[in-house]
Amino acid sequence: MITQHLAALVLGYVLDLILGDPHSWPHPVRWIGSLISSLEPPLRRLFPQTPHGENVAGAVLAILVLAISWGAAALLLLATAAVSPWLSLAVETVLCYQMLATKSLRDESMRVYDELAMGDLPGARKAVSMIVGRDTQALDEAGVTRAAVETVAENASDGVIAPLLWMAVGGAPLGVFYKAVNTMDSMIGYKNDRYRHFGTFAAHLDDVCNYLPARLAGILMCAGAWLTGFDGAGAWRILRRDHAKHASPNSAYTEATCAGALGLQLAGDSFYFGKLVHKPTLGDPIRPIEPADIARANRLLYSTSALGLLVAVAIRLLIIHCGEVPLWL
């Protein structure tokens, strides 16, 4: 199974580039989301409605979701392996494919580009609202474009590089574990009245799980910028300067790198749930942002993901080697 993880990782990456994420297909992340939604109400009733009680309830939810998600994936692979190693490989390949989001990121963001190219700003606002958490109703063309570019840049880390690294270490089950963490953060990791305490554990766990992947993703994106003809030196300069300009310890790494690579200024103030949230800008306004930057960000995404696959394969090969050679030699 150690070698199977490597084969499934590579095959899953290829499948993701070919198929993306058809909305009509079943997906583990949707099941994880349903699990989170079903567990939240009874756990809120079970624990006191105090800050401490909500913290405990949220931590219990996270532990249950992670145990069920990882356990289900691991048991599925063990059960299929008992039938046939080829069946187990096929199942793990599909799981690895479903943990990655390279093509789906491109497809969803390019829908925004297509609407802007046709001059349909309301359509572009609707398209970008499907992939961002901010309010989009009042965004102008530049605001819509910036939101799409930022989403591609940020999710290059937690939608591609992070799951590649986690699956390189522990196969599809650890990839599902990571996606469960990421899904909980996106659903309950908000600092609003409802989730300020209940989502604390999930939000901190997401920070921990993305700490190393985010930093590696920034470095890989700098290399990807150089390989694809963008400003690699600018990407590295802005990454070093602006990587800490975000409330999250991880989110600004790839956004800052993308801004430097494309010569743009990203981030800044945005509205979330009707409230203005002040955020520092990333990068320098060397030139105005334009819809074509969405396509440029996707070129950067693809080069970064390819480099991420190479790193993941190298990690997996090292694990295979360490499994065959005593660690003290």
DRENDREN-122061 format. One record per residue (C-alpha): chain; residue number from 1; x, y, z. Coordinates in Angstrom, 1 decimal. Layout:
! residues N
<'A', NUM, <X, Y, Z>>,
...
! end
This chain:
! residues 329
<'A', 1, <0.0, 0.0, 0.0>>,
<'A', 2, <3.0, 2.3, 0.5>>,
<'A', 3, <3.7, 2.1, -3.3>>,
<'A', 4, <-0.1, 2.3, -4.1>>,
<'A', 5, <-0.3, 5.7, -2.4>>,
<'A', 6, <2.3, 7.0, -4.9>>,
<'A', 7, <0.5, 5.6, -8.0>>,
<'A', 8, <-2.9, 6.8, -6.8>>,
<'A', 9, <-1.5, 10.3, -6.1>>,
<'A', 10, <-0.1, 10.7, -9.6>>,
<'A', 11, <-3.1, 9.1, -11.3>>,
<'A', 12, <-5.5, 11.2, -9.2>>,
<'A', 13, <-3.6, 14.4, -10.2>>,
<'A', 14, <-4.0, 13.5, -13.9>>,
<'A', 15, <-7.7, 12.8, -13.4>>,
<'A', 16, <-8.2, 16.1, -11.8>>,
<'A', 17, <-6.6, 17.9, -14.7>>,
<'A', 18, <-8.9, 16.0, -17.1>>,
<'A', 19, <-12.2, 15.9, -15.3>>,
<'A', 20, <-12.3, 18.7, -12.8>>,
<'A', 21, <-15.3, 18.7, -10.4>>,
<'A', 22, <-18.6, 18.1, -12.2>>,
<'A', 23, <-21.3, 19.5, -9.9>>,
<'A', 24, <-23.6, 16.5, -10.5>>,
<'A', 25, <-21.1, 13.9, -9.3>>,
<'A', 26, <-21.0, 12.8, -5.7>>,
<'A', 27, <-18.1, 14.2, -3.7>>,
<'A', 28, <-16.6, 13.4, -0.3>>,
<'A', 29, <-16.4, 17.1, 0.6>>,
<'A', 30, <-20.1, 17.5, 0.2>>,
<'A', 31, <-20.7, 14.5, 2.5>>,
<'A', 32, <-18.3, 16.0, 5.0>>,
<'A', 33, <-20.2, 19.3, 4.8>>,
<'A', 34, <-23.5, 17.4, 5.4>>,
<'A', 35, <-21.9, 15.6, 8.4>>,
<'A', 36, <-20.8, 19.0, 9.9>>,
<'A', 37, <-24.3, 20.4, 9.4>>,
<'A', 38, <-26.0, 17.4, 11.0>>,
<'A', 39, <-23.7, 17.3, 14.1>>,
<'A', 40, <-23.8, 21.0, 14.9>>,
<'A', 41, <-27.4, 21.3, 16.3>>,
<'A', 42, <-27.2, 18.4, 18.7>>,
<'A', 43, <-23.8, 19.4, 20.0>>,
<'A', 44, <-24.9, 22.9, 20.6>>,
<'A', 45, <-27.9, 21.6, 22.6>>,
<'A', 46, <-25.6, 19.2, 24.5>>,
<'A', 47, <-23.2, 21.8, 25.9>>,
<'A', 48, <-23.9, 25.0, 27.8>>,
<'A', 49, <-24.5, 28.1, 25.6>>,
<'A', 50, <-21.5, 29.9, 27.1>>,
<'A', 51, <-18.1, 30.7, 25.4>>,
<'A', 52, <-16.4, 27.8, 27.1>>,
<'A', 53, <-19.3, 25.4, 26.3>>,
<'A', 54, <-19.3, 26.5, 22.6>>,
<'A', 55, <-15.6, 26.0, 22.5>>,
<'A', 56, <-15.9, 22.5, 23.8>>,
<'A', 57, <-18.9, 21.7, 21.5>>,
<'A', 58, <-16.9, 22.9, 18.5>>,
<'A', 59, <-13.9, 20.8, 19.5>>,
<'A', 60, <-16.0, 17.7, 19.9>>,
<'A', 61, <-17.5, 18.3, 16.5>>,
<'A', 62, <-14.1, 18.6, 14.9>>,
<'A', 63, <-12.8, 15.4, 16.5>>,
<'A', 64, <-15.9, 13.5, 15.4>>,
<'A', 65, <-15.8, 14.8, 11.8>>,
<'A', 66, <-12.1, 14.0, 11.5>>,
<'A', 67, <-12.3, 10.5, 13.0>>,
<'A', 68, <-15.3, 9.6, 10.8>>,
<'A', 69, <-13.8, 11.1, 7.6>>,
<'A', 70, <-10.3, 9.6, 8.0>>,
<'A', 71, <-11.7, 6.3, 9.3>>,
<'A', 72, <-14.2, 5.9, 6.5>>,
<'A', 73, <-11.5, 6.4, 3.8>>,
<'A', 74, <-9.1, 4.1, 5.6>>,
<'A', 75, <-11.7, 1.3, 6.0>>,
<'A', 76, <-12.8, 1.7, 2.4>>,
<'A', 77, <-9.2, 1.1, 1.2>>,
<'A', 78, <-8.7, -1.8, 3.5>>,
<'A', 79, <-12.0, -3.4, 2.4>>,
<'A', 80, <-11.3, -3.0, -1.3>>,
<'A', 81, <-7.7, -4.3, -0.8>>,
<'A', 82, <-9.1, -7.5, 0.7>>,
<'A', 83, <-11.0, -8.0, -2.6>>,
<'A', 84, <-8.3, -6.9, -5.0>>,
<'A', 85, <-5.2, -4.6, -4.9>>,
<'A', 86, <-6.3, -3.2, -8.3>>,
<'A', 87, <-9.7, -2.3, -6.9>>,
<'A', 88, <-8.1, -0.6, -3.9>>,
<'A', 89, <-5.8, 1.4, -6.3>>,
<'A', 90, <-8.8, 2.5, -8.4>>,
<'A', 91, <-10.7, 3.6, -5.3>>,
<'A', 92, <-7.7, 5.5, -3.9>>,
<'A', 93, <-7.1, 7.1, -7.2>>,
<'A', 94, <-10.6, 8.5, -7.3>>,
<'A', 95, <-10.3, 9.7, -3.7>>,
<'A', 96, <-7.0, 11.5, -4.5>>,
<'A', 97, <-8.5, 13.0, -7.6>>,
<'A', 98, <-11.5, 14.3, -5.6>>,
<'A', 99, <-9.2, 16.0, -3.0>>,
<'A', 100, <-7.6, 18.2, -5.7>>,
<'A', 101, <-9.1, 21.3, -7.3>>,
<'A', 102, <-6.7, 22.5, -10.0>>,
<'A', 103, <-9.1, 22.3, -13.0>>,
<'A', 104, <-12.2, 23.2, -11.0>>,
<'A', 105, <-10.5, 26.4, -9.8>>,
<'A', 106, <-9.7, 27.2, -13.4>>,
<'A', 107, <-13.1, 26.4, -14.7>>,
<'A', 108, <-15.0, 28.4, -12.0>>,
<'A', 109, <-12.7, 31.5, -12.3>>,
<'A', 110, <-12.7, 31.4, -16.1>>,
<'A', 111, <-16.6, 31.6, -15.9>>,
<'A', 112, <-16.0, 35.0, -14.3>>,
<'A', 113, <-13.6, 35.9, -17.1>>,
<'A', 114, <-16.1, 34.9, -19.8>>,
<'A', 115, <-18.9, 37.0, -18.3>>,
<'A', 116, <-16.6, 40.0, -18.1>>,
<'A', 117, <-15.4, 39.4, -21.7>>,
<'A', 118, <-19.0, 39.6, -22.8>>,
<'A', 119, <-19.6, 42.8, -20.8>>,
<'A', 120, <-22.0, 41.2, -18.4>>,
<'A', 121, <-21.1, 42.6, -15.1>>,
<'A', 122, <-24.1, 41.3, -13.2>>,
<'A', 123, <-23.3, 37.8, -14.6>>,
<'A', 124, <-19.7, 38.2, -13.5>>,
<'A', 125, <-20.8, 39.2, -10.0>>,
<'A', 126, <-23.0, 36.1, -9.8>>,
<'A', 127, <-20.2, 33.9, -11.1>>,
<'A', 128, <-17.6, 35.2, -8.7>>,
<'A', 129, <-20.1, 34.9, -5.8>>,
<'A', 130, <-19.9, 31.1, -6.2>>,
<'A', 131, <-16.2, 31.0, -5.4>>,
<'A', 132, <-15.7, 33.8, -2.8>>,
<'A', 133, <-17.1, 34.6, 0.7>>,
<'A', 134, <-17.2, 38.4, 0.3>>,
<'A', 135, <-20.3, 40.4, -0.8>>,
<'A', 136, <-20.2, 40.8, -4.5>>,
<'A', 137, <-23.4, 42.7, -5.3>>,
<'A', 138, <-21.7, 46.2, -5.5>>,
<'A', 139, <-18.3, 45.1, -7.0>>,
<'A', 140, <-17.2, 46.9, -10.2>>,
<'A', 141, <-15.3, 45.2, -12.9>>,
<'A', 142, <-11.9, 45.6, -11.2>>,
<'A', 143, <-13.4, 44.3, -7.9>>,
<'A', 144, <-14.9, 41.2, -9.5>>,
<'A', 145, <-11.6, 40.5, -11.3>>,
<'A', 146, <-9.6, 41.0, -8.1>>,
<'A', 147, <-11.8, 38.7, -6.2>>,
<'A', 148, <-11.4, 36.0, -8.8>>,
<'A', 149, <-7.6, 36.4, -9.0>>,
<'A', 150, <-7.3, 36.3, -5.2>>,
<'A', 151, <-9.4, 33.1, -5.0>>,
<'A', 152, <-7.2, 31.3, -7.6>>,
<'A', 153, <-4.1, 32.4, -5.7>>,
<'A', 154, <-5.3, 31.5, -2.2>>,
<'A', 155, <-6.7, 28.2, -3.2>>,
<'A', 156, <-3.5, 27.2, -5.0>>,
<'A', 157, <-2.3, 26.5, -1.5>>,
<'A', 158, <-5.3, 24.9, 0.3>>,
<'A', 159, <-7.0, 23.4, -2.8>>,
<'A', 160, <-3.9, 21.9, -4.5>>,
<'A', 161, <-0.5, 22.1, -2.7>>,
<'A', 162, <-1.7, 21.2, 0.8>>,
<'A', 163, <-3.8, 18.2, -0.2>>,
<'A', 164, <-0.9, 17.0, -2.4>>,
<'A', 165, <1.5, 17.1, 0.5>>,
<'A', 166, <-0.9, 15.5, 3.0>>,
<'A', 167, <-1.6, 12.7, 0.5>>,
<'A', 168, <2.1, 12.3, -0.1>>,
<'A', 169, <2.6, 11.6, 3.6>>,
<'A', 170, <-0.5, 9.4, 4.3>>,
<'A', 171, <-2.3, 8.6, 1.1>>,
<'A', 172, <-5.9, 9.4, 0.3>>,
<'A', 173, <-7.1, 8.9, 4.0>>,
<'A', 174, <-4.8, 11.7, 5.1>>,
<'A', 175, <-6.0, 13.8, 2.2>>,
<'A', 176, <-9.6, 13.3, 3.3>>,
<'A', 177, <-8.5, 14.2, 6.8>>,
<'A', 178, <-7.1, 17.5, 5.5>>,
<'A', 179, <-10.1, 18.2, 3.4>>,
<'A', 180, <-12.3, 17.7, 6.5>>,
<'A', 181, <-10.2, 20.3, 8.4>>,
<'A', 182, <-10.5, 22.7, 5.4>>,
<'A', 183, <-14.2, 22.2, 5.1>>,
<'A', 184, <-14.9, 22.8, 8.8>>,
<'A', 185, <-12.9, 26.0, 8.6>>,
<'A', 186, <-14.9, 27.2, 5.6>>,
<'A', 187, <-18.2, 26.4, 7.3>>,
<'A', 188, <-17.7, 27.2, 11.0>>,
<'A', 189, <-14.3, 29.0, 11.2>>,
<'A', 190, <-15.8, 32.5, 11.0>>,
<'A', 191, <-15.3, 35.2, 13.7>>,
<'A', 192, <-19.0, 36.2, 13.7>>,
<'A', 193, <-21.5, 36.0, 16.5>>,
<'A', 194, <-22.6, 32.5, 15.6>>,
<'A', 195, <-19.1, 30.9, 15.3>>,
<'A', 196, <-16.7, 33.1, 17.2>>,
<'A', 197, <-16.4, 30.4, 19.9>>,
<'A', 198, <-17.9, 27.3, 18.3>>,
<'A', 199, <-15.5, 27.4, 15.4>>,
<'A', 200, <-12.3, 28.3, 17.3>>,
<'A', 201, <-10.9, 24.8, 17.4>>,
<'A', 202, <-11.6, 24.2, 13.7>>,
<'A', 203, <-10.0, 27.5, 12.7>>,
<'A', 204, <-6.9, 27.0, 14.7>>,
<'A', 205, <-6.5, 23.4, 13.4>>,
<'A', 206, <-6.8, 24.7, 9.8>>,
<'A', 207, <-4.0, 27.2, 10.6>>,
<'A', 208, <-1.8, 24.3, 11.9>>,
<'A', 209, <-2.5, 22.0, 8.9>>,
<'A', 210, <-1.8, 24.7, 6.4>>,
<'A', 211, <1.3, 26.2, 8.1>>,
<'A', 212, <4.0, 24.4, 6.1>>,
<'A', 213, <1.9, 23.9, 2.8>>,
<'A', 214, <1.2, 27.6, 2.6>>,
<'A', 215, <4.9, 28.5, 2.8>>,
<'A', 216, <6.0, 25.9, 0.4>>,
<'A', 217, <3.2, 27.0, -2.0>>,
<'A', 218, <4.5, 30.5, -1.9>>,
<'A', 219, <8.0, 29.3, -2.9>>,
<'A', 220, <6.7, 27.0, -5.6>>,
<'A', 221, <4.6, 29.9, -7.0>>,
<'A', 222, <7.7, 32.0, -7.3>>,
<'A', 223, <9.4, 29.2, -9.3>>,
<'A', 224, <6.2, 28.8, -11.3>>,
<'A', 225, <6.2, 32.5, -12.1>>,
<'A', 226, <9.7, 32.3, -13.4>>,
<'A', 227, <8.9, 29.2, -15.5>>,
<'A', 228, <5.8, 30.7, -17.1>>,
<'A', 229, <7.4, 34.1, -18.0>>,
<'A', 230, <6.0, 36.2, -15.2>>,
<'A', 231, <8.0, 38.3, -12.8>>,
<'A', 232, <9.7, 35.7, -10.6>>,
<'A', 233, <11.9, 38.2, -8.8>>,
<'A', 234, <8.9, 40.4, -8.1>>,
<'A', 235, <7.0, 37.4, -6.8>>,
<'A', 236, <9.8, 36.6, -4.4>>,
<'A', 237, <10.2, 40.3, -3.3>>,
<'A', 238, <6.5, 40.7, -2.5>>,
<'A', 239, <6.2, 37.3, -0.9>>,
<'A', 240, <9.0, 38.2, 1.6>>,
<'A', 241, <7.5, 41.7, 2.2>>,
<'A', 242, <3.8, 41.1, 2.4>>,
<'A', 243, <3.4, 37.4, 3.6>>,
<'A', 244, <2.4, 38.5, 7.1>>,
<'A', 245, <-0.2, 41.1, 6.0>>,
<'A', 246, <-3.2, 39.0, 6.8>>,
<'A', 247, <-5.2, 38.0, 9.9>>,
<'A', 248, <-4.6, 34.4, 9.0>>,
<'A', 249, <-1.0, 33.2, 9.4>>,
<'A', 250, <-1.2, 31.4, 6.0>>,
<'A', 251, <-3.5, 33.1, 3.5>>,
<'A', 252, <-1.3, 35.9, 2.3>>,
<'A', 253, <1.6, 33.7, 1.1>>,
<'A', 254, <0.2, 32.8, -2.3>>,
<'A', 255, <-1.8, 35.9, -2.7>>,
<'A', 256, <1.2, 38.1, -2.1>>,
<'A', 257, <3.3, 35.9, -4.5>>,
<'A', 258, <0.6, 36.2, -7.2>>,
<'A', 259, <0.4, 39.9, -6.8>>,
<'A', 260, <4.2, 40.3, -7.2>>,
<'A', 261, <4.3, 37.9, -10.2>>,
<'A', 262, <1.6, 39.8, -12.1>>,
<'A', 263, <2.5, 43.3, -11.0>>,
<'A', 264, <-0.8, 43.9, -9.3>>,
<'A', 265, <-2.1, 45.1, -6.0>>,
<'A', 266, <-4.5, 42.6, -4.4>>,
<'A', 267, <-6.6, 42.3, -1.2>>,
<'A', 268, <-7.7, 45.5, 0.6>>,
<'A', 269, <-11.0, 46.3, 2.2>>,
<'A', 270, <-14.0, 44.1, 1.4>>,
<'A', 271, <-17.6, 43.6, 2.7>>,
<'A', 272, <-18.5, 40.4, 4.3>>,
<'A', 273, <-22.2, 39.7, 5.4>>,
<'A', 274, <-22.8, 43.5, 5.0>>,
<'A', 275, <-19.9, 44.6, 7.2>>,
<'A', 276, <-16.8, 46.3, 6.0>>,
<'A', 277, <-13.7, 44.4, 6.9>>,
<'A', 278, <-10.4, 46.4, 6.7>>,
<'A', 279, <-7.5, 44.4, 5.2>>,
<'A', 280, <-4.1, 45.6, 4.1>>,
<'A', 281, <-3.2, 45.5, 0.4>>,
<'A', 282, <-0.7, 43.0, -1.0>>,
<'A', 283, <1.7, 43.9, -3.8>>,
<'A', 284, <2.3, 47.2, -5.6>>,
<'A', 285, <-0.1, 48.8, -8.1>>,
<'A', 286, <2.4, 48.7, -11.0>>,
<'A', 287, <-0.5, 48.5, -13.4>>,
<'A', 288, <-4.4, 48.4, -13.2>>,
<'A', 289, <-5.9, 45.0, -12.8>>,
<'A', 290, <-7.8, 43.6, -15.9>>,
<'A', 291, <-9.9, 40.6, -16.7>>,
<'A', 292, <-7.0, 38.9, -18.5>>,
<'A', 293, <-5.3, 38.6, -15.1>>,
<'A', 294, <-7.7, 35.8, -14.3>>,
<'A', 295, <-6.3, 33.8, -17.1>>,
<'A', 296, <-2.8, 34.8, -16.0>>,
<'A', 297, <-3.4, 33.7, -12.5>>,
<'A', 298, <-4.6, 30.3, -13.8>>,
<'A', 299, <-1.4, 29.8, -15.7>>,
<'A', 300, <0.4, 30.5, -12.5>>,
<'A', 301, <-1.8, 28.0, -10.7>>,
<'A', 302, <-1.1, 25.2, -13.2>>,
<'A', 303, <2.7, 25.7, -13.0>>,
<'A', 304, <2.6, 25.8, -9.2>>,
<'A', 305, <0.5, 22.6, -9.1>>,
<'A', 306, <2.9, 20.8, -11.4>>,
<'A', 307, <5.8, 21.7, -9.2>>,
<'A', 308, <3.8, 20.7, -6.2>>,
<'A', 309, <3.2, 17.2, -7.7>>,
<'A', 310, <7.0, 16.8, -8.2>>,
<'A', 311, <7.6, 17.7, -4.5>>,
<'A', 312, <4.8, 15.3, -3.4>>,
<'A', 313, <6.3, 12.5, -5.5>>,
<'A', 314, <9.7, 13.2, -4.0>>,
<'A', 315, <8.3, 13.0, -0.5>>,
<'A', 316, <6.5, 9.8, -1.2>>,
<'A', 317, <9.6, 8.2, -2.7>>,
<'A', 318, <11.6, 9.2, 0.4>>,
<'A', 319, <8.9, 7.6, 2.6>>,
<'A', 320, <9.1, 4.4, 0.5>>,
<'A', 321, <12.9, 4.4, 0.8>>,
<'A', 322, <12.8, 4.9, 4.6>>,
<'A', 323, <10.3, 2.0, 4.7>>,
<'A', 324, <12.8, -0.3, 3.0>>,
<'A', 325, <16.0, 0.9, 4.7>>,
<'A', 326, <16.4, 0.9, 8.5>>,
<'A', 327, <16.4, 4.5, 9.7>>,
<'A', 328, <19.6, 4.1, 11.6>>,
<'A', 329, <21.7, 3.2, 8.5>>,
! end
